[in-house]
């Protein structure tokens, strides 16, 4: 289990859970708890992932169980997630890309697409276009110079 300066206190996690259940925005939660909005966002993503969309159910867990659920080590390998090659096009598991690369490794969508391009080369498969890839993350890549 992850511990250290990036680990939130159980009460902070519970406050985020309750706020999510009541429909509060990440910004409102960040002000209430005293955390940066990005920190609340990352934690909310973890909470949604482990709670199956029912964050209020995590509130009753004891501190150790709550921390172990939120900060459970995730070490998916390239081969451990389900991808497919269809019509010689490599289609990644977008849930894996989101959780492992974008959230945990804090890659940008552009960096995740580069990772995807490398995977296509290794598999000798054609790539999905950026126009198809980016909407899977419901975001537009920022322009970088």
C-alpha positions as CSV (number, residue, x, y, z in Angstrom):
1,X,0.0,0.0,0.0
2,X,1.2,3.5,-0.9
3,X,2.2,5.7,2.0
4,X,4.0,9.0,2.3
5,X,3.5,12.6,1.6
6,X,1.1,11.9,-1.3
7,X,-1.2,9.8,0.9
8,X,-4.3,11.6,2.1
9,X,-5.7,11.1,5.6
10,X,-8.6,8.8,5.9
11,X,-10.9,11.7,7.0
12,X,-9.9,13.7,3.9
13,X,-10.8,10.7,1.8
14,X,-14.2,10.3,3.6
15,X,-14.9,14.0,3.0
16,X,-14.3,13.5,-0.7
17,X,-16.5,10.4,-0.7
18,X,-19.4,12.3,1.0
19,X,-18.9,15.3,-1.3
20,X,-19.0,13.1,-4.4
21,X,-22.2,11.4,-3.1
22,X,-23.9,14.7,-2.5
23,X,-22.9,16.1,-5.9
24,X,-20.3,18.7,-4.8
25,X,-17.8,19.9,-7.4
26,X,-14.1,19.1,-7.2
27,X,-13.5,22.9,-6.7
28,X,-15.9,23.1,-3.8
29,X,-14.4,20.0,-2.2
30,X,-10.9,21.3,-2.6
31,X,-11.9,24.5,-0.8
32,X,-13.7,22.6,2.0
33,X,-10.8,20.2,2.6
34,X,-7.9,22.5,1.9
35,X,-6.4,20.5,-1.0
36,X,-5.5,21.4,-4.5
37,X,-8.4,20.7,-7.0
38,X,-6.2,18.4,-9.0
39,X,-5.5,16.3,-5.9
40,X,-9.2,16.1,-5.2
41,X,-9.8,15.1,-8.9
42,X,-7.1,12.3,-8.7
43,X,-8.5,11.0,-5.5
44,X,-12.1,11.1,-6.8
45,X,-11.0,9.0,-9.8
46,X,-9.6,6.4,-7.4
47,X,-12.7,6.5,-5.3
48,X,-15.0,6.1,-8.3
49,X,-12.8,3.2,-9.5
50,X,-12.9,1.2,-6.3
51,X,-16.5,2.1,-5.2
52,X,-18.2,1.2,-8.5
53,X,-19.9,4.6,-8.5
54,X,-21.1,4.4,-4.9
55,X,-18.5,6.5,-2.9
56,X,-20.8,6.7,0.2
57,X,-20.2,3.0,0.8
58,X,-16.5,3.7,1.5
59,X,-17.2,6.1,4.4
60,X,-18.0,3.3,6.9
61,X,-14.7,1.4,6.3
62,X,-12.1,1.5,9.0
63,X,-9.0,3.7,8.3
64,X,-6.7,0.8,7.3
65,X,-9.3,-0.8,5.0
66,X,-10.1,2.6,3.4
67,X,-6.5,3.4,2.7
68,X,-5.8,-0.1,1.4
69,X,-8.7,0.2,-1.1
70,X,-7.8,3.7,-2.3
71,X,-4.0,3.1,-2.4
72,X,-3.9,-0.5,-3.4
73,X,-0.9,-1.2,-5.5
74,X,-1.8,-1.5,-9.1
75,X,0.9,-3.0,-11.3
76,X,-0.8,-4.0,-14.6
77,X,1.6,-5.0,-17.2
78,X,1.2,-4.5,-20.9
79,X,0.0,-8.1,-21.2
80,X,-2.3,-8.1,-18.2
81,X,-5.1,-5.9,-19.6
82,X,-7.4,-6.8,-22.4
83,X,-6.7,-5.2,-25.7
84,X,-7.6,-6.4,-29.2
85,X,-6.3,-6.2,-32.7
86,X,-9.2,-5.9,-35.1
87,X,-8.8,-5.5,-38.8
88,X,-5.0,-5.1,-38.1
89,X,-5.7,-2.1,-35.9
90,X,-4.6,-2.2,-32.3
91,X,-7.4,-1.2,-30.0
92,X,-6.2,-0.6,-26.4
93,X,-8.1,-1.1,-23.2
94,X,-9.0,2.5,-22.6
95,X,-9.8,1.9,-19.0
96,X,-6.2,0.6,-18.5
97,X,-4.8,3.6,-20.4
98,X,-6.8,6.0,-18.2
99,X,-6.1,4.4,-14.8
100,X,-2.5,3.3,-15.3
101,X,-1.0,5.9,-17.6
102,X,-3.0,9.0,-17.3
103,X,-4.0,8.9,-13.6
104,X,-1.3,6.9,-11.9
105,X,1.7,7.9,-14.1
106,X,0.2,11.4,-14.7
107,X,0.8,11.2,-18.4
108,X,-0.9,13.7,-20.6
109,X,-3.3,12.4,-23.3
110,X,-0.6,13.2,-25.8
111,X,2.0,11.1,-23.9
112,X,-0.6,8.3,-23.7
113,X,-1.1,8.4,-27.4
114,X,2.7,8.2,-27.9
115,X,2.7,5.2,-25.7
116,X,-0.1,3.7,-27.8
117,X,1.9,4.4,-31.0
118,X,4.9,2.4,-29.5
119,X,2.5,-0.5,-28.7
120,X,1.2,-0.5,-32.3
121,X,4.8,-0.7,-33.6
122,X,5.6,-3.6,-31.3
123,X,2.5,-5.4,-32.5
124,X,3.0,-4.5,-36.2
125,X,-0.6,-3.1,-36.1
126,X,-2.1,0.0,-37.5
127,X,-2.9,2.9,-35.2
128,X,-6.3,4.4,-34.4
129,X,-6.3,8.1,-35.5
130,X,-5.9,10.8,-32.9
131,X,-9.4,11.8,-33.7
132,X,-10.6,8.4,-32.5
133,X,-8.2,8.1,-29.6
134,X,-8.8,11.5,-27.9
135,X,-12.6,11.4,-27.6
136,X,-12.2,8.2,-25.5
137,X,-10.8,10.4,-22.8
138,X,-13.5,13.2,-23.3
139,X,-10.8,15.8,-23.6
140,X,-8.9,17.7,-26.2
141,X,-5.1,17.6,-26.2
142,X,-3.5,20.9,-25.3
143,X,-1.3,22.5,-27.9
144,X,2.3,22.4,-27.0
145,X,5.1,24.1,-28.9
